[in-house]
Amino acid sequence: MRDFLPADKARRERVLATIRDRYRAHGFDEIETPVMEEYSRLHAGIGGDNEKLAYNVLRRGLDADAVRAAAEDPASLTDLGLRYDLTVPLARFYATHRGVLPAVFRAVQIAPVWRAERPQKGRYRQFVQCDIDIIGDPSARAEAELAVATLDTLDALGLAGAEIRVNDRRILDAMLAQFGFAEAERPGVLITIDKLDKIGPDGVERELLERGAGADAVAAFAAFLARPASAAELPFGEERIRAALPEGIDEEIIRHVAGIGAAVAAARGTGTAPVVFDPFLVRGMGYYTGTIFELAHPAVTYSLGGGGRYDGMIGRFLGQDVPAVGFSIGFERIVDLLEEHGESRAPAVVLIHDRDVPLAQLLAAKTRLLDGGARVRVEQRPKNLKALLERAAADGYRSFVTLSADQDVDALEQRPLS
């Protein structure tokens, strides 16, 4: 959990403003939910490992006797928790307000979430998520809308060249069934397969055997990984997806995934979409039921966001299933990736005045600069002017003016800080 100095805060707000602007342009409406949710919602078995990282809140009014009595069941002392993502709160929000929302609801949530992480670069205990979700549309159009809005937003941030890796949890499940993995062991198998790009095929095979997965199923999976590549040269579409999979995968699912790429290509006007099919993309959340995404950029080896379809989650709160799909941008990682630079939307000027400048003259000079569209910081001239200018430059200011008591406020001259 971090503090942010003025220049860092200004940069973050500039990035957030761009993200909000692009999402709004794509027809998404911003909502806000409380930072806390009921413990039972946050620990309903749908948040994957993130449930283990949730910060829980003790019930009010507990005394020492109650705490001692619950020593063997600490969870019984809590009734609320800080949200670890924005999807569970959105599902609860939609179930609560469905009667006043449109049939197909496009939502934006931009807000902090909390996880008891082991802090490292790009991974913090408090961080901002930027989510867009479409609720009520089961078609590939919803996934394509999310992908196009996300790519457009990265372009606007100066991060052109991103691509979206896509898969479907139903494809993964069908593949594991064909290889011979028992249904009960598949969640653990997926955790290991998710490490494929980190530990390689041999490492995945060893770990699966160490986990106690069936030897025949592991051998079938290893043989599939070792097969000659058959899809790499094909353009994204049904044939490429089909060639990357074992035979017998549901054709409707293949067409659904291929339709996402075709729609994104049409929307981007590029002929081909920046979409890549990855048959072993997993995504860790337990609530995904269909399409899953990850956002990749050539500048980094880690993902910049992701998401997927979670058609079963809202039904837990509403009593009936509602189709839903979402995409989350990794705001902290994007801010770290973007080049640090000063405020660019308006000139930022330091107005440095002598001690004897009358207040009326000083405020008149500041007003002149403000009327010219500048952001203005007023500073009295110090003995060490160089230190003041260096600090102002670090805070994102790019020019300065000086004002003496006998100076005409209509003749201020801006000079660059560097």
C-alpha positions as CSV (number, residue, x, y, z in Angstrom):
1,M,0.0,0.0,0.0
2,R,1.7,3.2,-1.2
3,D,1.7,6.9,-0.9
4,F,1.9,8.9,-4.2
5,L,3.8,12.2,-4.6
6,P,2.2,15.0,-6.6
7,A,3.9,14.1,-9.9
8,D,3.0,10.4,-9.5
9,K,-0.6,11.3,-8.6
10,A,-1.0,13.6,-11.6
11,R,0.3,10.9,-13.9
12,R,-2.1,8.3,-12.5
13,E,-5.0,10.7,-12.8
14,R,-4.1,11.4,-16.4
15,V,-4.0,7.7,-17.3
16,L,-7.3,7.2,-15.5
17,A,-8.9,10.1,-17.4
18,T,-7.9,8.5,-20.7
19,I,-9.2,5.1,-19.7
20,R,-12.6,6.6,-18.5
21,D,-12.9,8.7,-21.7
22,R,-12.4,5.7,-24.0
23,Y,-14.7,3.4,-22.1
24,R,-17.4,6.1,-22.0
25,A,-16.9,6.5,-25.8
26,H,-17.6,2.8,-26.2
27,G,-20.9,3.1,-24.4
28,F,-20.0,1.8,-20.9
29,D,-21.6,3.5,-17.9
30,E,-19.6,4.0,-14.7
31,I,-20.9,2.6,-11.4
32,E,-19.6,2.5,-7.8
33,T,-19.8,-0.2,-5.2
34,P,-18.8,-0.3,-1.5
35,V,-15.2,-1.3,-0.6
36,M,-16.6,-4.0,1.7
37,E,-18.9,-6.9,0.8
38,E,-20.4,-9.6,3.0
39,Y,-17.9,-12.3,4.0
40,S,-20.2,-15.1,2.6
41,R,-20.1,-13.5,-0.9
42,L,-16.3,-13.0,-0.9
43,H,-15.8,-16.6,0.3
44,A,-18.4,-18.4,-1.9
45,G,-15.7,-20.6,-3.6
46,I,-15.8,-18.6,-6.9
47,G,-12.8,-16.3,-6.4
48,G,-10.0,-18.9,-6.7
49,D,-6.8,-18.3,-4.7
50,N,-7.9,-14.6,-4.3
51,E,-10.3,-15.7,-1.5
52,K,-7.3,-16.8,0.5
53,L,-5.8,-13.3,0.1
54,A,-8.9,-11.4,1.3
55,Y,-8.7,-9.0,4.2
56,N,-11.5,-9.8,6.5
57,V,-13.2,-7.4,9.0
58,L,-14.1,-8.4,12.6
59,R,-17.7,-8.0,13.7
60,R,-18.3,-5.0,15.8
61,G,-18.7,-5.3,19.6
62,L,-16.6,-8.4,20.1
63,D,-15.1,-8.9,23.5
64,A,-12.2,-11.0,24.7
65,D,-14.4,-14.0,25.6
66,A,-15.9,-14.1,22.1
67,V,-12.5,-14.0,20.5
68,R,-11.2,-16.9,22.8
69,A,-14.3,-18.9,22.1
70,A,-13.7,-18.7,18.4
71,A,-10.0,-19.6,18.5
72,E,-10.6,-22.8,16.4
73,D,-12.8,-21.0,13.9
74,P,-11.5,-17.4,13.4
75,A,-13.7,-16.9,10.3
76,S,-16.8,-17.0,12.6
77,L,-15.6,-13.6,14.0
78,T,-16.0,-11.8,10.7
79,D,-19.0,-10.8,8.7
80,L,-17.5,-8.4,6.1
81,G,-14.3,-8.2,4.0
82,L,-12.5,-5.8,1.7
83,R,-13.2,-6.6,-1.9
84,Y,-10.4,-8.5,-3.7
85,D,-11.8,-7.8,-7.1
86,L,-14.6,-5.9,-8.7
87,T,-16.5,-8.8,-10.4
88,V,-18.1,-10.2,-7.2
89,P,-19.4,-6.8,-6.2
90,L,-20.7,-6.2,-9.7
91,A,-22.7,-9.4,-9.6
92,R,-24.2,-8.4,-6.3
93,F,-24.9,-4.9,-7.7
94,Y,-26.7,-6.3,-10.8
95,A,-28.8,-8.7,-8.7
96,T,-29.8,-5.8,-6.5
97,H,-30.6,-3.2,-9.2
98,R,-31.6,-5.4,-12.1
99,G,-35.1,-3.8,-12.3
100,V,-33.8,-0.4,-13.2
101,L,-30.9,-1.5,-15.5
102,P,-31.1,-2.0,-19.3
103,A,-31.5,-5.5,-20.6
104,V,-27.9,-5.5,-21.8
105,F,-25.9,-3.5,-19.2
106,R,-22.4,-2.2,-20.0
107,A,-20.6,-1.3,-16.8
108,V,-17.4,0.5,-15.9
109,Q,-15.8,0.1,-12.5
110,I,-12.6,1.9,-11.7
111,A,-11.7,1.5,-8.0
112,P,-9.1,0.1,-5.5
113,V,-9.2,-3.5,-4.4
114,W,-7.2,-5.3,-1.6
115,R,-5.3,-8.5,-1.5
116,A,-2.8,-9.8,1.1
117,E,-0.2,-10.3,-1.6
118,R,3.6,-10.6,-1.3
119,P,4.4,-7.2,-2.7
120,Q,6.7,-6.9,-5.7
121,K,6.9,-4.7,-8.8
122,G,3.5,-4.6,-10.4
123,R,1.9,-6.5,-7.6
124,Y,0.6,-4.6,-4.5
125,R,-1.7,-5.1,-1.6
126,Q,-3.9,-2.1,-2.6
127,F,-4.2,-1.5,-6.3
128,V,-6.7,0.0,-8.8
129,Q,-8.6,-2.2,-11.2
130,C,-10.3,-0.9,-14.3
131,D,-13.1,-3.2,-15.3
132,I,-15.6,-3.2,-18.1
133,D,-18.4,-5.8,-18.1
134,I,-21.3,-6.6,-20.4
135,I,-24.3,-8.3,-18.6
136,G,-27.2,-9.8,-20.5
137,D,-25.5,-10.7,-23.9
138,P,-24.5,-14.3,-24.4
139,S,-23.1,-13.8,-28.0
140,A,-19.6,-13.3,-29.2
141,R,-20.5,-9.7,-29.8
142,A,-20.1,-9.0,-26.1
143,E,-16.5,-10.4,-26.0
144,A,-15.6,-8.5,-29.2
145,E,-16.9,-5.2,-27.8
146,L,-14.8,-5.7,-24.7
147,A,-11.7,-6.5,-26.8
148,V,-12.1,-3.6,-29.1
149,A,-12.7,-1.1,-26.2
150,T,-9.6,-2.5,-24.5
151,L,-7.3,-2.3,-27.5
152,D,-8.6,1.2,-28.3
153,T,-7.9,2.3,-24.7
154,L,-4.3,1.0,-24.9
155,D,-3.8,2.8,-28.2
156,A,-5.0,6.1,-26.6
157,L,-2.5,5.5,-23.8
158,G,0.3,5.2,-26.3
159,L,0.6,1.4,-25.9
160,A,-0.2,0.4,-29.5
161,G,0.8,-3.1,-30.6
162,A,-1.1,-5.0,-27.8
163,E,-2.7,-8.3,-28.6
164,I,-5.3,-10.4,-26.8
165,R,-4.8,-14.1,-26.1
166,V,-8.1,-16.0,-26.1
167,N,-9.3,-19.4,-25.1
168,D,-12.5,-21.0,-23.6
169,R,-12.8,-22.9,-20.3
170,R,-15.1,-25.3,-22.0
171,I,-12.4,-26.2,-24.5
172,L,-10.0,-26.8,-21.6
173,D,-12.4,-29.0,-19.9
174,A,-13.1,-31.0,-23.0
175,M,-9.4,-31.5,-23.7
176,L,-8.7,-32.7,-20.2
177,A,-11.6,-35.1,-20.4
178,Q,-10.2,-36.5,-23.7
179,F,-6.7,-36.9,-22.1
180,G,-8.4,-38.9,-19.4
181,F,-8.1,-36.6,-16.3
182,A,-10.9,-37.3,-13.8
183,E,-13.3,-34.4,-13.3
184,A,-12.3,-34.1,-9.6
185,E,-8.7,-33.6,-10.4
186,R,-9.1,-31.1,-13.3
187,P,-9.0,-27.9,-11.1
188,G,-5.6,-28.9,-9.8
189,V,-4.4,-29.9,-13.3
190,L,-5.4,-26.5,-14.6
191,I,-3.3,-24.8,-11.9
192,T,-0.3,-26.7,-13.2
193,I,-1.0,-26.2,-16.9
194,D,-1.2,-22.4,-16.2
195,K,2.5,-22.6,-15.5
196,L,3.3,-23.9,-19.0
197,D,5.0,-20.8,-20.2
198,K,7.1,-20.6,-17.0
199,I,8.3,-24.2,-16.4
200,G,7.8,-25.7,-19.9
201,P,6.2,-29.0,-21.0
202,D,8.7,-31.2,-19.0
203,G,8.1,-29.1,-15.9
204,V,4.4,-29.4,-16.2
205,E,4.5,-33.1,-16.8
206,R,6.7,-33.6,-13.7
207,E,4.4,-31.5,-11.5
208,L,1.3,-33.2,-12.7
209,L,2.8,-36.6,-11.7
210,E,3.9,-35.1,-8.4
211,R,0.3,-33.9,-7.8
212,G,-0.9,-37.5,-8.2
213,A,-2.6,-37.0,-11.6
214,G,-3.3,-40.2,-13.6
215,A,-0.2,-41.4,-15.3
216,D,-2.0,-42.3,-18.5
217,A,-3.7,-38.9,-18.7
218,V,-0.4,-37.1,-18.1
219,A,1.2,-39.2,-20.9
220,A,-1.6,-38.3,-23.3
221,F,-1.3,-34.7,-22.5
222,A,2.5,-34.8,-22.9
223,A,2.1,-36.5,-26.3
224,F,-0.3,-33.8,-27.4
225,L,2.2,-31.1,-26.4
226,A,4.9,-32.9,-28.4
227,R,2.9,-33.2,-31.6
228,P,4.2,-31.2,-34.7
229,A,2.8,-27.7,-34.8
230,S,-0.1,-27.6,-37.2
231,A,-1.8,-24.3,-36.7
232,A,1.0,-21.7,-36.5
233,E,0.9,-20.7,-40.2
234,L,-2.9,-20.4,-40.4
235,P,-4.7,-17.1,-39.9
236,F,-6.9,-16.7,-36.8
237,G,-10.2,-18.4,-37.5
238,E,-12.0,-21.7,-37.2
239,E,-9.3,-23.7,-39.1
240,R,-6.5,-22.4,-36.9
241,I,-8.4,-23.1,-33.7
242,R,-9.4,-26.5,-34.9
243,A,-5.9,-27.4,-35.9
244,A,-4.6,-26.4,-32.5
245,L,-7.0,-28.8,-30.7
246,P,-7.5,-32.5,-30.5
247,E,-10.4,-33.8,-32.6
248,G,-13.9,-33.8,-31.2
249,I,-14.1,-30.4,-29.6
250,D,-17.6,-28.8,-29.9
251,E,-17.8,-26.9,-33.2
252,E,-20.2,-24.3,-31.7
253,I,-17.5,-23.3,-29.2
254,I,-14.9,-23.1,-31.9
255,R,-17.2,-20.9,-34.0
256,H,-17.8,-18.7,-31.0
257,V,-14.1,-18.1,-30.4
258,A,-13.4,-17.6,-34.1
259,G,-16.3,-15.1,-34.3
260,I,-14.6,-12.9,-31.7
261,G,-11.5,-12.5,-33.8
262,A,-13.5,-11.8,-37.0
263,A,-15.6,-9.1,-35.2
264,V,-12.5,-7.5,-33.7
265,A,-10.8,-7.4,-37.1
266,A,-13.8,-5.8,-38.7
267,A,-14.1,-3.2,-35.9
268,R,-10.4,-2.3,-36.1
269,G,-10.5,-2.2,-39.9
270,T,-7.3,-4.1,-40.1
271,G,-8.3,-7.2,-42.0
272,T,-6.7,-9.3,-39.3
273,A,-7.4,-9.0,-35.5
274,P,-4.7,-8.7,-32.9
275,V,-6.2,-11.8,-31.3
276,V,-4.2,-15.0,-30.7
277,F,-5.8,-18.4,-29.8
278,D,-4.0,-20.1,-26.9
279,P,-5.4,-23.6,-26.1
280,F,-3.6,-23.6,-22.8
281,L,-4.6,-20.2,-21.5
282,V,-6.2,-20.9,-18.1
283,R,-6.9,-17.8,-16.0
284,G,-7.2,-18.6,-12.3
285,M,-10.6,-17.4,-11.3
286,G,-13.0,-20.3,-10.5
287,Y,-16.0,-18.4,-11.8
288,Y,-15.1,-18.4,-15.5
289,T,-17.5,-20.5,-17.6
290,G,-16.6,-19.8,-21.2
291,T,-14.3,-17.4,-23.1
292,I,-11.2,-16.2,-21.3
293,F,-8.8,-13.4,-22.3
294,E,-5.3,-12.1,-21.4
295,L,-3.9,-8.8,-22.6
296,A,-0.3,-9.0,-23.8
297,H,2.2,-6.3,-25.0
298,P,5.6,-6.8,-26.7
299,A,7.2,-4.4,-24.2
300,V,6.7,-6.8,-21.2
301,T,6.7,-10.5,-20.6
302,Y,3.7,-10.5,-18.2
303,S,0.0,-9.8,-18.9
304,L,-1.5,-6.3,-18.7
305,G,-5.0,-7.5,-18.0
306,G,-7.5,-10.2,-18.6
307,G,-11.0,-11.5,-18.0
308,G,-13.6,-13.8,-19.3
309,R,-17.2,-15.0,-19.3
310,Y,-18.8,-15.8,-15.9
311,D,-22.4,-16.8,-16.8
312,G,-23.0,-18.6,-13.5
313,M,-22.0,-16.0,-11.0
314,I,-25.0,-13.6,-11.0
315,G,-27.3,-16.6,-10.6
316,R,-25.9,-17.2,-7.1
317,F,-27.3,-13.8,-6.0
318,L,-30.4,-13.6,-8.3
319,G,-31.7,-17.2,-8.4
320,Q,-31.4,-17.4,-12.2
321,D,-28.4,-17.3,-14.5
322,V,-27.6,-14.2,-16.5
323,P,-24.9,-14.1,-19.2
324,A,-22.0,-11.9,-18.2
325,V,-18.4,-11.2,-19.5
326,G,-15.8,-8.8,-18.3
327,F,-12.3,-7.5,-19.0
328,S,-10.0,-5.9,-16.5
329,I,-7.0,-3.7,-17.3
330,G,-4.0,-4.0,-14.9
331,F,-3.8,-0.3,-14.1
332,E,-0.8,-0.5,-11.9
333,R,1.2,-2.4,-14.4
334,I,0.2,0.0,-17.2
335,V,1.2,3.0,-15.1
336,D,4.6,1.4,-14.4
337,L,5.0,0.7,-18.1
338,L,4.2,4.1,-19.4
339,E,7.0,6.6,-19.7
340,E,7.0,9.1,-16.8
341,H,6.4,12.6,-18.1
342,G,4.9,15.8,-16.8
343,E,1.4,17.1,-17.2
344,S,0.7,17.4,-21.0
345,R,-2.9,18.6,-21.2
346,A,-2.1,22.1,-20.2
347,P,1.1,24.2,-19.7
348,A,2.2,24.1,-16.1
349,V,3.9,27.3,-14.9
350,V,5.6,28.4,-11.7
351,L,4.9,32.1,-10.8
352,I,7.9,33.2,-8.8
353,H,7.4,36.6,-7.1
354,D,9.5,38.9,-5.0
355,R,8.6,39.4,-1.4
356,D,7.4,43.0,-1.9
357,V,4.9,42.3,-4.7
358,P,1.5,43.5,-3.6
359,L,-1.1,40.8,-3.2
360,A,-3.5,42.4,-5.7
361,Q,-0.7,42.5,-8.3
362,L,0.3,38.9,-7.6
363,L,-3.3,37.6,-8.0
364,A,-3.7,39.6,-11.2
365,A,-0.6,38.0,-12.6
366,K,-1.8,34.5,-11.7
367,T,-5.2,35.2,-13.3
368,R,-3.5,36.3,-16.5
369,L,-1.7,32.9,-16.6
370,L,-4.9,31.0,-15.7
371,D,-6.8,32.7,-18.5
372,G,-4.1,31.5,-20.9
373,G,-5.0,27.9,-20.0
374,A,-2.0,27.3,-17.7
375,R,-1.8,25.5,-14.4
376,V,-0.1,27.8,-12.0
377,R,1.8,27.4,-8.8
378,V,2.7,30.5,-6.8
379,E,6.1,30.6,-5.1
380,Q,8.0,33.4,-3.3
381,R,11.5,33.8,-4.6
382,P,13.8,31.9,-2.3
383,K,17.6,32.3,-1.8
384,N,18.2,29.1,-3.6
385,L,16.2,29.6,-6.8
386,K,17.9,26.6,-8.5
387,A,16.5,24.1,-5.9
388,L,13.0,25.5,-6.3
389,L,13.1,25.1,-10.1
390,E,14.4,21.6,-9.8
391,R,11.6,20.6,-7.5
392,A,9.0,22.2,-9.8
393,A,10.4,20.3,-12.8
394,A,10.2,17.0,-10.8
395,D,6.5,17.9,-10.0
396,G,5.7,18.2,-13.7
397,Y,6.1,22.0,-14.3
398,R,7.7,23.0,-17.5
399,S,8.2,26.8,-17.4
400,F,8.4,29.6,-14.9
401,V,7.8,33.4,-14.8
402,T,9.2,35.9,-12.4
403,L,7.3,38.9,-11.0
404,S,8.7,42.0,-9.3
405,A,6.8,44.9,-7.8
406,D,7.4,47.2,-10.7
407,Q,6.5,44.7,-13.4
408,D,3.5,44.9,-15.7
409,V,1.4,41.8,-15.3
410,D,0.5,41.9,-19.0
411,A,4.1,41.5,-20.0
412,L,5.0,38.2,-18.1
413,E,7.6,36.2,-20.0
414,Q,7.6,32.4,-19.6
415,R,10.9,30.6,-19.6
416,P,11.5,26.9,-19.8
417,L,12.7,25.1,-16.6
418,S,15.3,23.1,-18.5
